[in-house]
Amino acid sequence: MTTIGINTASRPVRVLHVTDPHLFATTEGELRGTNTHASLLKVLQHIYDSDWIADLITVTGDLIQDDSAGAYEQFRDTFSTLGLPIACIPGNHDVVPLMQTVLSAPPFSYCGSHEIGDWIISGIDSSIAGSAAGKVANAEMVRLREQIDTSDAKHALVCLHHPPAAMNSEWLDKVGLTNAMEFLAVLNAMPKVRATLSGHVHQEYEEQHNNVRVIATPSTCRQFTKYSEKFAVDDNPPAYRRVTLNPDGSLATELVWV
Ligand SMILES: [Fe+2]
């Protein structure tokens, strides 16, 4: 868990948000009829071909689907060609010890924090072993607060797998962040925190919760049907998000469907 500083004071910081690739050890692995490796490659090719130059890619969990070290090696080999720092955090489908083993050396970081320009981008673990739901443990809240408070950065973006907000989808909200209200209150009491970035919900979400903008991005594979009472996937394509963090603390995002 490292802090990495890049001295680029007072200019917009550009972050690419890629989430929930659900990879397998084999490139043939499918999730609900979609080859997750091929789907991720399409997203990364789109990023590679675009002229939107990023400072960092953040990947907010569910990196793998089959509990194997080989799937993390697929992830590492697929992302390492991009030439950017890749900030990773775990989701409910991740196996933390395997993930830490494969993804702790640059260009990857595991639950690290990155200081770029006027911003600190911090990743935290909201996963609970053996559960699809999540929780930000007290120790993780303390670690986050310390990272942000001791940083010279003026503004903070917090990355965690489970968004701290309800999606108004009955089945999905049952496996959401169990202490979302408490965590949001903690974030709202931290004056530097501007926004959170999450995956998990495989759908688009962006709402202001007092001082904190809560943002979720669809997966690089299949998406869940919005507001559904029961589990359902829709036909929306893979996606990723561009996030511009401005020196004045404002941010702009653009969802890109691939
Ligand atoms: Fe997922």
Residues whose N, C-alpha, C, O or C-beta is under 5 A from the ligand:
A	BS01	LIG	D20 D62 H200
